Amino acid sequence: MLGIYMDTKFNADQKADSDQLKGTDRPLQLTPDLAAELQGANEQLELASPEQIISWAVDRFFPRLTMATAFGPEGCVILSMLATIQPRTPIFNLDTGYQFQETLELRDRIAEKYGIEVELKKPEMTVEQYEQLHGGPLHQTNPDQCCFDRKIRVLQKAVVGMHAWMSGIRRDQSPDRAQAAIVGWDKRFNLVKISPLANMTKSKIWKRILREEIPYNPLHDKGYPSIGCLPCTRQVDVGEDERSGRWSGTGKIECGLHSIEFEQGGGI
Ligand code: SF4
């Protein structure tokens, strides 16, 4: 199976140029044929390696394939794989204005090591303008609205013209994420969603990072297993859930990018 995926990726550059010439930003429609194709791919790729899954995604969707990364360990692993599979894949970061400096510096370290320039996508308003409009930091009083304005709206614009996006979610991260498909339809954003690391464990991710010296956020060594925006991320004690430091004490557990309730898996 690997041979099929790896052979086809070498045609991706030619395909990209030809697709770009067509110049259409039409969103992908979930037709019955596409639904059947996604269901078949999801079943076929369930036991595939992350590299095989990414190669399939590149062959099928590049250059209309993208990924939003916050430079978590999983995103960094996918970037390291893309460096050999298709480094021209357009990748972006939702630069809310509230990110840790360490996260922004990691973007530069990834660019230096892999030659992949992750594009920073920013909200229309700066942090100063946004806080002035709302009479203070909205993340303290209405984090859902803040995430919607500074992440989801930016994402919606960033994926115009895209047909598929990859995510670094793992099924062992949360009961919600345990339902993630390898290939499915993300009805919130009208994109095919591919999760090449769904079957990887936290321990396998970190073994790979250390073995291959993949750059990672130094905050992970300081008690931050999951890193988002600075005001909404805290250190986690030993034994706490790895995502318990995100929006701690608010009841909020996701920013809305990867809510499984909006996704349909292989069984479309
Ligand atoms: S994580 Fe916090 S600061 Fe960042 S966009 Fe969401 S609410 Fe705002």
Boltz pocket constraint, residues with backbone or C-beta under 6 A from the ligand:
constraints:
  - pocket:
      binder: B
      contacts: [[A, 96], [A, 98], [A, 138], [A, 139], [A, 142], [A, 143], [A, 144], [A, 146], [A, 147], [A, 148], [A, 150], [A, 151], [A, 228], [A, 229], [A, 230], [A, 231], [A, 232], [A, 255]]
      max_distance: 6.0
